[in-house]
């Protein structure tokens, strides 16, 4: 993968009024926090390329680029625009533990061949590596391991790129083939028709109930 580069400028404590820029901060174990402003379009492009597990060369004005990871991204819940970004500066000679996304291939073929349903239990693996060996994602072709209902692919079955060491439990179930659950629809129960005798009794009750008592008659007074 080609190097992913991103430009930034150092800013003061302001967080508003940056226009098309996003407020950001970079920090690390051997460096002080630096407040930055980055172009929103440039960051969006870099974020899609790198995710949160690929190195980015961050150039702050005229300084030497530093190696960072996108550590945290905050978005506006209303319009989904970026409102703040955290970068983590890495020590290139120290290993770190990160989560790497899994990209599965062959799902449709497995479901068709097994007549089952592929169920994903985990979408990331936790690995340890040096910064230079970081990858954005790991491709997993499930067709070699999953062939029929009941088959399971565990973490230990995934081939890792060079330099990555598995941290996730090796026996953890990542993806499997399950029997398709059949949905059972129950028809609404029909009301039972009353017996002939009961019908006659109800009619009599209704007729008796409809009989209205006569009111008091007024006397005609003849003068």
Buried (B, 14 or more C-beta within 10 A) or exposed (E): EEEBEBBBEEBEEEEEEBEEBBBBBBBBEEEEEBBBBBBBEBBEEBBEBBBBBBBBBBBBEEEEBBBBBBBEBEEEEEEEEBEEBBBBBBBEEEEBEBBBBBEBEBBEBBBEBBEBBBEEEEEBBBBBBBBEBBBBBBEBBBEEBBEEBEBBBBBEBBEBBEBBEBBBEEEBBBBBBBEEEEEEEEEEEEEEEEEEEEEEEEEEEEEEEEEEEEEEEEEEEEE
